[in-house]
């Protein structure tokens, strides 16, 4: 049955590849160096070529969210020195690839590091690392940002003497059916599961939250759901591990913990995690002194088996993206100012770095939009 599903998934990907050979690629950056803001490229899914189309100036747009209709882009401005962050809404021109600012608002938290928008484009959520809180903003009919409607301040700490002495919310990820919002807190080793209702005046039922406790010192950072929505994969920044949870009937049971890089005994700085479009392989990156990307096969029970570990071709691989056809993985490097490109074998999951790369200052968030 799994073989049949895999074959159908690959045929679907081949169809998508034939239908759409080119995509828009958006790169969010840190602007305290060589970058100016958000960059838009045209990316060819057949040969891996990228062509710069436009850019728009913004301050530290370090994470982006794309609305489901692809008409709007939302970006955080990661303020430094304890100042409150900002969030901006943009109109995206599907004909030219250009962004135009609709509006921007001051944020209630500091150190914003993640942003997401629901499928109905009614709510935008921001995860604030420095202040350890979550902000919910309503969205106007024109795609612009309205006002802050809900605010959650986390508390607590964990065992790491410098990284976990206060809460540090890192992501806000919807369950595939959007019934829940999962919020990771690197600072207190917890994942909050909030019931979500798009039509409600207050979208999150804070008093009905469930807390998933992680191993002390893990530092949960990002998470990803399996294609069937049953398995949740959590990458832990501080311990360099991936936790695999079985979420059957909404009860999260830990079924595996695996190193993100078994070639090293003290892997630190794990960063990003994504599942391939056909749902059979998982990829994870490590920063620190390793700068690697690991390839895992997803087994029938949802657990992982390590297949490959290799250099990302840059320094500080903070974020990566898999193109919708599954042909390529692009990795943004915050410190070496480049986006490296890997061709992906959809049958084996193995990655091969190609000669092309994109040179841009401090790329830290990559997103695709259909062309």
C-alpha positions as CSV (number, residue, x, y, z in Angstrom):
1,X,0.0,0.0,0.0
2,X,2.9,2.4,0.9
3,X,4.6,1.6,-2.5
4,X,1.3,2.4,-4.4
5,X,0.9,5.7,-2.4
6,X,4.5,6.7,-3.1
7,X,4.1,6.0,-6.8
8,X,1.0,8.1,-7.0
9,X,2.6,10.9,-5.2
10,X,5.6,10.9,-7.5
11,X,3.3,10.9,-10.6
12,X,1.5,13.9,-9.1
13,X,4.8,15.7,-8.6
14,X,5.9,14.9,-12.2
15,X,2.6,16.4,-13.4
16,X,3.1,19.5,-11.4
17,X,6.7,19.8,-12.6
18,X,5.5,19.6,-16.2
19,X,2.8,22.2,-15.6
20,X,4.9,24.8,-13.8
21,X,8.6,24.9,-14.6
22,X,9.2,28.2,-12.9
23,X,8.3,29.7,-9.5
24,X,8.8,32.9,-7.6
25,X,11.4,32.6,-4.8
26,X,11.2,35.1,-2.0
27,X,14.2,35.6,0.3
28,X,13.9,37.4,3.7
29,X,17.1,38.7,5.1
30,X,18.9,40.5,7.9
31,X,19.7,44.0,6.8
32,X,22.6,44.9,9.1
33,X,25.1,43.8,6.5
34,X,24.9,43.5,2.7
35,X,21.2,43.1,2.3
36,X,18.4,45.7,1.9
37,X,15.2,43.7,2.5
38,X,13.1,41.1,0.7
39,X,14.3,39.8,-2.7
40,X,12.2,38.2,-5.4
41,X,13.7,35.7,-7.9
42,X,12.4,33.6,-10.7
43,X,13.5,30.0,-10.1
44,X,13.6,27.3,-12.7
45,X,12.7,23.9,-11.3
46,X,14.3,22.1,-14.3
47,X,17.8,23.4,-14.1
48,X,18.0,25.3,-10.8
49,X,18.7,28.7,-12.3
50,X,17.6,31.8,-10.4
51,X,17.1,35.3,-11.8
52,X,16.7,38.4,-9.6
53,X,13.4,40.2,-10.4
54,X,12.9,42.8,-7.7
55,X,13.6,43.8,-4.1
56,X,11.9,45.9,-1.6
57,X,13.6,47.7,1.3
58,X,12.6,46.5,4.8
59,X,14.4,46.3,8.2
60,X,15.4,42.7,9.1
61,X,12.5,40.9,7.4
62,X,13.8,37.7,8.9
63,X,10.7,35.5,8.5
64,X,7.9,35.6,5.9
65,X,4.5,34.1,5.6
66,X,2.5,33.7,2.3
67,X,-1.3,33.8,2.3
68,X,-3.0,30.7,0.8
69,X,-4.2,32.7,-2.2
70,X,-0.6,34.0,-2.7
71,X,-1.8,37.6,-3.0
72,X,-0.2,38.7,0.3
73,X,3.1,38.4,2.0
74,X,3.6,39.1,5.7
75,X,7.0,39.8,7.2
76,X,8.4,40.4,10.7
77,X,11.0,43.1,11.4
78,X,13.3,41.5,14.0
79,X,14.2,44.5,16.1
80,X,17.4,44.4,18.2
81,X,18.4,45.7,21.6
82,X,15.1,44.8,23.3
83,X,13.0,47.1,21.1
84,X,9.5,46.0,20.0
85,X,9.4,44.3,16.6
86,X,7.3,45.4,13.7
87,X,5.1,43.4,11.3
88,X,4.3,44.4,7.7
89,X,1.7,43.3,5.1
90,X,2.5,43.4,1.4
91,X,0.6,43.0,-1.8
92,X,2.3,40.5,-4.2
93,X,2.0,41.1,-7.9
94,X,1.8,37.7,-9.5
95,X,2.6,39.2,-13.0
96,X,5.8,41.0,-12.0
97,X,6.9,39.4,-8.8
98,X,7.0,42.8,-7.1
99,X,5.9,43.5,-3.5
100,X,4.1,46.7,-2.5
101,X,3.6,47.7,1.2
102,X,0.0,47.8,2.4
103,X,0.8,48.7,6.0
104,X,2.9,47.9,9.0
105,X,2.3,47.9,12.7
106,X,4.3,48.0,15.9
107,X,4.5,44.6,17.7
108,X,3.8,43.9,21.3
109,X,6.8,41.7,21.7
110,X,10.5,41.8,21.0
111,X,12.8,39.6,19.0
112,X,10.1,38.3,16.6
113,X,11.4,35.2,14.8
114,X,8.4,33.5,13.2
115,X,5.1,34.5,11.5
116,X,2.2,32.5,10.1
117,X,-1.2,33.3,8.5
118,X,-4.3,31.0,8.6
119,X,-5.8,29.7,5.4
120,X,-8.8,32.0,5.6
121,X,-6.4,35.0,5.8
122,X,-8.1,36.3,8.9
123,X,-5.3,35.9,11.5
124,X,-1.6,36.5,11.6
125,X,0.4,35.1,14.5
126,X,3.9,36.2,15.6
127,X,6.3,34.3,17.8
128,X,8.5,36.6,19.9
129,X,11.7,34.9,21.0
130,X,13.2,37.7,23.2
131,X,10.1,38.5,25.1
132,X,8.7,35.0,25.2
133,X,5.2,35.8,23.9
134,X,2.7,35.2,21.1
135,X,0.7,37.9,19.3
136,X,-2.4,37.5,17.2
137,X,-3.4,40.2,14.8
138,X,-6.6,40.4,12.7
139,X,-6.3,40.8,8.9
140,X,-8.4,43.4,6.9
141,X,-10.3,42.5,3.8
142,X,-7.6,44.1,1.6
143,X,-4.9,41.9,3.2
144,X,-3.6,44.6,5.4
145,X,-3.0,44.2,9.2
146,X,-5.7,45.4,11.5
147,X,-5.1,45.3,15.3
148,X,-3.7,43.1,18.0
149,X,-6.6,41.0,19.2
150,X,-4.9,38.4,21.5
151,X,-1.7,38.1,23.4
152,X,-0.2,35.1,25.2
153,X,2.8,35.6,27.6
154,X,4.6,32.4,28.4
155,X,6.5,31.8,31.7
156,X,9.1,29.4,33.1
157,X,12.6,28.3,32.4
158,X,14.7,25.1,32.0
159,X,18.1,23.8,32.6
160,X,20.5,25.5,30.2
161,X,22.3,28.2,32.2
162,X,22.4,30.8,29.4
163,X,19.7,29.9,26.9
164,X,16.8,28.8,29.1
165,X,16.5,31.2,32.0
166,X,13.3,32.7,30.6
167,X,10.7,31.8,28.0
168,X,11.7,32.0,24.3
169,X,8.8,31.3,21.9
170,X,10.2,30.2,18.6
171,X,7.4,29.0,16.2
172,X,3.6,29.1,15.8
173,X,2.6,26.3,13.4
174,X,-1.0,25.2,12.5
175,X,-2.0,21.6,12.5
176,X,-2.8,20.5,9.0
177,X,-6.6,20.8,9.6
178,X,-6.0,24.2,11.3
179,X,-7.9,23.0,14.4
180,X,-4.9,23.8,16.6
181,X,-1.9,26.1,16.7
182,X,1.3,24.6,18.1
183,X,3.7,27.0,19.7
184,X,7.2,25.9,20.7
185,X,9.1,27.5,23.6
186,X,12.8,26.9,23.4
187,X,13.3,28.5,26.8
188,X,11.1,26.2,29.0
189,X,11.2,23.0,26.9
190,X,7.4,23.0,26.1
191,X,5.1,23.0,23.2
192,X,1.7,24.6,23.6
193,X,-1.3,23.2,21.7
194,X,-4.0,25.8,21.5
195,X,-7.5,25.1,20.0
196,X,-7.9,27.5,17.0
197,X,-11.1,28.9,15.5
198,X,-10.7,31.3,12.6
199,X,-14.3,32.7,12.9
200,X,-14.0,33.5,16.6
201,X,-13.4,37.0,18.0
202,X,-10.5,35.6,19.9
203,X,-8.9,32.9,17.7
204,X,-7.1,30.8,20.4
205,X,-8.8,29.1,23.4
206,X,-6.0,29.8,25.8
207,X,-7.7,28.2,28.7
208,X,-8.1,24.9,26.8
209,X,-4.4,24.5,25.9
210,X,-2.5,21.3,26.2
211,X,1.2,21.3,27.0
212,X,3.6,18.8,25.5
213,X,6.7,18.6,27.7
214,X,10.1,18.1,26.1
215,X,13.3,16.7,27.6
216,X,15.0,19.3,29.7
217,X,17.7,21.0,27.7
218,X,16.3,20.1,24.3
219,X,15.2,23.6,23.3
220,X,12.3,22.9,20.8
221,X,12.7,25.2,17.8
222,X,10.6,24.2,14.7
223,X,8.2,21.5,13.9
224,X,6.6,19.8,10.9
225,X,3.6,17.4,10.4
226,X,3.6,14.3,8.3
227,X,1.5,14.2,5.2
228,X,-1.2,12.2,6.9
229,X,-1.2,14.7,9.9
230,X,-0.6,11.9,12.4
231,X,3.1,12.4,13.2
232,X,4.7,15.6,14.5
233,X,8.5,16.1,14.1
234,X,10.1,18.6,16.4
235,X,13.7,19.8,15.9
236,X,15.5,20.7,19.1
237,X,18.1,23.4,18.7
238,X,20.1,22.9,21.9
239,X,20.3,19.1,22.0
240,X,20.7,18.6,18.2
241,X,17.9,16.0,18.1
242,X,14.5,15.4,16.5
243,X,11.6,14.2,18.6
244,X,8.9,12.2,16.8
245,X,5.4,12.4,18.3
246,X,2.4,10.2,17.4
247,X,-0.6,12.6,17.6
248,X,-3.3,10.0,17.2
249,X,-6.6,11.1,18.6
250,X,-5.0,14.4,19.6
251,X,-2.7,12.8,22.3
252,X,1.0,13.4,21.6
253,X,3.1,10.4,22.5
254,X,6.9,10.5,22.0
255,X,7.9,7.5,19.9
256,X,11.4,8.3,18.9
257,X,14.3,10.7,19.5
258,X,17.1,10.7,16.9
259,X,20.2,12.8,16.4
260,X,20.2,15.3,13.6
261,X,23.8,14.4,12.8
262,X,25.1,11.1,14.1
263,X,28.6,11.9,12.7
264,X,29.0,14.3,15.7
265,X,28.5,13.5,19.4
266,X,27.9,17.1,20.4
267,X,25.8,18.5,17.6
268,X,24.4,21.9,18.6
269,X,22.5,24.7,16.8
270,X,19.9,22.6,14.9
271,X,17.8,25.0,12.8
272,X,15.2,23.9,10.3
273,X,13.1,20.9,9.4
274,X,10.9,20.0,6.4
275,X,9.3,17.0,4.8
276,X,9.5,16.3,1.1
277,X,6.3,17.0,-1.0
278,X,5.6,13.3,-1.5
279,X,5.9,12.8,2.3
280,X,8.6,10.0,2.3
281,X,11.7,11.9,3.4
282,X,12.6,14.5,6.0
283,X,15.5,17.0,6.0
284,X,17.1,18.9,8.9
285,X,19.9,21.4,9.2
286,X,22.6,22.1,11.8
287,X,24.4,25.3,12.3
288,X,27.3,26.0,14.8
289,X,30.6,24.5,13.6
290,X,28.8,21.8,11.6
291,X,26.8,23.5,8.8
292,X,25.2,20.3,7.6
293,X,21.9,19.0,6.2
294,X,20.7,15.5,7.1
295,X,18.4,13.3,5.0
296,X,16.1,10.9,6.8
297,X,13.8,8.2,5.4
298,X,10.3,8.3,7.0
299,X,9.4,4.7,7.9
300,X,5.9,3.3,7.8
301,X,5.4,3.9,11.6
302,X,6.5,7.5,11.2
303,X,9.9,7.0,12.7
304,X,13.1,8.2,11.0
305,X,16.1,6.5,9.6
306,X,19.2,8.5,8.8
307,X,20.4,8.3,5.2
308,X,22.9,11.1,4.5
309,X,24.7,13.9,6.2
310,X,26.6,16.5,4.1
311,X,27.8,20.1,4.1
312,X,25.3,22.8,3.2
313,X,28.0,24.8,1.3
314,X,27.8,27.8,3.6
315,X,28.0,29.2,7.1
316,X,24.9,29.3,9.4
317,X,22.2,27.5,7.4
318,X,19.3,29.0,9.3
319,X,16.4,28.2,6.9
320,X,15.8,26.0,3.8
321,X,13.0,25.3,1.4
322,X,12.0,22.4,-0.9
323,X,10.5,23.5,-4.2
324,X,6.9,22.2,-4.7
325,X,8.0,19.8,-7.5
326,X,10.5,18.2,-5.2
327,X,13.4,18.7,-7.5
328,X,15.5,21.1,-5.5
329,X,16.3,22.1,-1.9
330,X,17.6,25.7,-1.4
331,X,19.5,26.6,1.8
332,X,19.9,30.1,3.1
333,X,23.1,30.9,5.0
334,X,23.0,33.9,7.4
335,X,26.8,34.3,7.8
336,X,28.2,33.4,4.3
337,X,25.6,35.5,2.4
338,X,24.6,32.8,0.0
339,X,21.8,30.4,-1.0
340,X,23.1,27.0,-2.1
341,X,21.1,24.7,-4.3
342,X,20.8,21.0,-4.1
343,X,19.3,18.7,-6.7
344,X,17.1,16.1,-5.0
345,X,16.5,12.5,-6.0
346,X,12.8,12.0,-5.4
347,X,13.1,8.2,-5.2
348,X,16.1,7.9,-2.8
349,X,15.9,11.3,-1.1
350,X,19.6,11.9,-1.6
351,X,20.9,15.4,-2.3
352,X,23.5,16.5,-4.7
353,X,24.9,20.1,-4.6
354,X,24.9,21.9,-8.0
355,X,27.2,24.6,-9.2
356,X,24.7,27.4,-9.2
357,X,24.1,29.5,-6.0
358,X,22.4,32.8,-5.2
359,X,24.5,35.5,-3.6
360,X,22.5,37.8,-1.3
361,X,23.2,39.3,2.1
362,X,22.2,37.2,5.2
363,X,19.3,35.1,3.7
364,X,17.3,33.6,6.6
365,X,13.9,32.8,5.2
366,X,13.0,31.3,1.8
367,X,9.5,30.9,0.4
368,X,8.1,29.8,-3.0
369,X,5.1,31.3,-4.8
370,X,3.6,29.9,-8.0
371,X,4.2,31.8,-11.2
